[in-house]
C-alpha cells in the first residue's frame, strides 16, 4: 500500500490526502457512498474549471457520521451517532482522537484488521497514512512572524490552559525582542527563548501520542500535560522578567534570567 504523508500545516494537502487515502483502500462504490467532500468554489475556480478548496470531509458508516472541518487556523473534529436518520448524540474530539477513530472505521470498510488499543499514528499507519505535525520552528531570520504564528499552529493540539499561557508568552516576547538590541548577550538570551526553548518545549509534547499524553502518569505523579504546564509557566515567568528588564534597560536581571533558562531548558538545545 502506498504511503500518504499528510502535513497539518497545509489544510488542502491534509484534507485532500485523507480523501486520497480512503479512496486508495476502499472500493470506488464504497467511497462514493460513505465519503462526502465539501468544497468552496470561488468565481476564479469556476472560470478555471477548478474543483475548489476542501472545507470539510465526512465519513458515514453504520450508525455514525464522522466530520472534519477546517475552521480558521484549526480543525474541528466531530462524531455524530445517528439512529434512523436522526442525530441522537454528538461528540467533539481532538484531532488525534478523530483520526484514530476515522482510520479504524475506514479499515473496517476496507476489510483491514485494526488494533483498537494502538495509538493514532499506528492506526493510521495501517492504512498507509502518516501525519507530520505542524512545523514549530522559529527562525532568527523570520523570528517575529514565526513567533506570531506559533499559537495558531498548536491550537487544539495542546490543552486550553497551555494554549492561553503560550499566547501570553508570545505577546511578551514580541514586545521584548525589538527592545533588546543594546548588547549581544542580552539579545542572544531573548532570541534563544523564542527560537529554541519555547518551540522545542511544544515540539517535545506534540511528539507524544495524544491518548498517552492525556492519561500517562510519571513516577513522581506528574503527567505529560502537567509537565508541559509547568515548563510553560517557567517560560512565562522568564519572559515576563525579560520584558520588565528590557523596559528598564536592566542588563543584570536579563543576564541572570538567561542563565536560569539555560540551566532549565539547555538540554533541549
NORQUIMO-V113844 format. One record per residue. N is the residue number from 1. RES is the residue in three letters. PHI is phi in whole degrees, 0 to 359 (999 if undefined). D_LAST is the distance of its C-alpha to the last C-alpha in Angstrom with 1 decimal. Layout:
N:RES:PHI:D_LAST
N:RES:PHI:D_LAST
This chain:
1:UNK:999:37.4
2:UNK:289:35.3
3:UNK:269:31.7
4:UNK:236:30.8
5:UNK:264:27.1
6:UNK:252:27.1
7:UNK:258:24.5
8:UNK:298:24.5
9:UNK:291:23.7
10:UNK:242:27.1
11:UNK:305:29.8
12:UNK:292:32.7
13:UNK:293:31.0
14:UNK:293:29.8
15:UNK:294:33.3
16:UNK:296:35.1
17:UNK:295:33.1
18:UNK:297:34.2
19:UNK:298:37.7
20:UNK:298:37.7
21:UNK:296:36.3
22:UNK:297:39.1
23:UNK:294:41.7
24:UNK:275:40.6
25:UNK:243:41.2
26:UNK:244:44.2
27:UNK:293:47.6
28:UNK:299:48.4
29:UNK:295:50.9
30:UNK:294:48.5
31:UNK:299:45.8
32:UNK:294:48.4
33:UNK:273:49.7
34:UNK:261:46.5
35:UNK:253:43.9
36:UNK:240:44.3
37:UNK:243:42.3
38:UNK:257:42.7
39:UNK:237:42.2
40:UNK:250:42.6
41:UNK:249:44.6
42:UNK:280:44.8
43:UNK:299:47.9
44:UNK:296:46.1
45:UNK:297:45.2
46:UNK:294:48.9
47:UNK:298:50.0
48:UNK:271:47.7
49:UNK:59:48.6
50:UNK:270:45.0
51:UNK:284:44.4
52:UNK:96:42.0
53:UNK:269:38.7
54:UNK:286:38.1
55:UNK:254:37.9
56:UNK:199:38.2
57:UNK:229:39.0
58:UNK:220:40.9
59:UNK:237:42.0
60:UNK:256:45.3
61:UNK:236:46.0
62:UNK:300:48.7
63:UNK:86:48.6
64:UNK:221:45.2
65:UNK:233:43.7
66:UNK:252:40.0
67:UNK:231:38.8
68:UNK:237:35.6
69:UNK:236:35.7
70:UNK:274:33.4
71:UNK:236:33.6
72:UNK:61:31.9
73:UNK:275:28.1
74:UNK:224:28.3
75:UNK:250:30.4
76:UNK:251:33.2
77:UNK:245:34.0
78:UNK:218:37.4
79:UNK:238:39.7
80:UNK:247:43.4
81:UNK:268:46.1
82:UNK:238:49.3
83:UNK:235:52.8
84:UNK:53:55.8
85:UNK:81:53.9
86:UNK:250:53.0
87:UNK:284:49.5
88:UNK:258:49.6
89:UNK:199:46.0
90:UNK:215:42.7
91:UNK:223:39.1
92:UNK:278:36.0
93:UNK:235:33.0
94:UNK:289:29.3
95:UNK:299:28.5
96:UNK:298:27.3
97:UNK:299:30.6
98:UNK:297:32.7
99:UNK:296:31.3
100:UNK:297:31.9
101:UNK:295:35.4
102:UNK:301:36.0
103:UNK:298:35.1
104:UNK:296:37.4
105:UNK:288:40.3
106:UNK:295:40.0
107:UNK:299:39.9
108:UNK:297:43.2
109:UNK:299:44.7
110:UNK:271:43.8
111:UNK:76:45.0
112:UNK:256:41.6
113:UNK:286:41.0
114:UNK:231:37.8
115:UNK:257:36.4
116:UNK:296:36.2
117:UNK:273:33.7
118:UNK:285:31.1
119:UNK:284:28.0
120:UNK:305:28.0
121:UNK:296:26.2
122:UNK:292:28.8
123:UNK:297:31.7
124:UNK:293:30.8
125:UNK:297:30.2
126:UNK:299:33.8
127:UNK:262:34.9
128:UNK:79:32.7
129:UNK:248:30.3
130:UNK:229:26.5
131:UNK:244:24.5
132:UNK:263:21.3
133:UNK:292:19.7
134:UNK:295:19.1
135:UNK:286:16.6
136:UNK:257:14.3
137:UNK:296:12.5
138:UNK:242:13.2
139:UNK:274:13.8
140:UNK:293:14.6
141:UNK:288:18.0
142:UNK:232:18.9
143:UNK:299:16.9
144:UNK:294:19.8
145:UNK:298:21.4
146:UNK:298:18.2
147:UNK:295:17.6
148:UNK:298:21.2
149:UNK:277:21.2
150:UNK:304:18.3
151:UNK:299:20.7
152:UNK:289:23.2
153:UNK:290:21.0
154:UNK:252:20.4
155:UNK:298:23.8
156:UNK:90:25.6
157:UNK:257:22.7
158:UNK:240:21.5
159:UNK:302:24.1
160:UNK:305:26.1
161:UNK:296:25.0
162:UNK:294:21.3
163:UNK:297:22.3
164:UNK:292:24.3
165:UNK:296:21.6
166:UNK:300:19.3
167:UNK:304:22.3
168:UNK:291:22.6
169:UNK:298:19.0
170:UNK:297:19.2
171:UNK:300:22.6
172:UNK:296:21.5
173:UNK:293:18.7
174:UNK:297:21.2
175:UNK:275:23.6
176:UNK:280:21.3
177:UNK:303:19.6
178:UNK:295:23.0
179:UNK:272:24.1
180:UNK:268:21.3
181:UNK:230:22.7
182:UNK:287:24.4
183:UNK:223:21.9
184:UNK:298:18.9
185:UNK:295:16.9
186:UNK:297:17.9
187:UNK:297:17.0
188:UNK:297:13.5
189:UNK:298:12.8
190:UNK:293:14.4
191:UNK:292:12.8
192:UNK:295:9.2
193:UNK:299:10.5
194:UNK:287:12.1
195:UNK:263:9.8
196:UNK:237:6.4
197:UNK:298:7.4
198:UNK:290:10.7
199:UNK:296:10.6
200:UNK:283:8.1
201:UNK:297:10.2
202:UNK:293:13.2
203:UNK:297:12.2
204:UNK:298:11.8
205:UNK:289:15.3
206:UNK:290:16.9
207:UNK:286:16.2
208:UNK:279:18.7
209:UNK:302:22.4
210:UNK:302:24.0
211:UNK:295:26.8
212:UNK:296:24.7
213:UNK:297:22.3
214:UNK:278:25.5
215:UNK:248:27.4
216:UNK:290:25.4
217:UNK:237:25.6
218:UNK:286:23.4
219:UNK:301:25.3
220:UNK:273:24.8
221:UNK:92:26.3
222:UNK:283:23.2
223:UNK:240:22.7
224:UNK:305:19.7
225:UNK:291:21.2
226:UNK:290:21.6
227:UNK:295:18.1
228:UNK:297:16.9
229:UNK:300:19.5
230:UNK:295:18.5
231:UNK:295:14.8
232:UNK:292:16.2
233:UNK:296:18.9
234:UNK:295:16.6
235:UNK:293:14.9
236:UNK:294:18.4
237:UNK:299:19.7
238:UNK:294:17.1
239:UNK:296:17.8
240:UNK:295:21.5
241:UNK:294:21.4
242:UNK:297:19.7
243:UNK:297:22.3
244:UNK:298:25.1
245:UNK:295:24.0
246:UNK:294:23.8
247:UNK:293:27.3
248:UNK:271:28.6
249:UNK:70:27.0
250:UNK:271:25.9
251:UNK:294:23.4
252:UNK:298:23.4
253:UNK:298:22.3
254:UNK:293:19.5
255:UNK:292:18.2
256:UNK:297:18.5
257:UNK:300:16.7
258:UNK:297:13.7
259:UNK:293:13.8
260:UNK:298:14.2
261:UNK:296:11.1
262:UNK:299:9.0
263:UNK:292:11.1
264:UNK:281:11.0
265:UNK:239:7.5
266:UNK:299:5.5
267:UNK:288:5.5
268:UNK:279:3.8
269:UNK:286:0.0
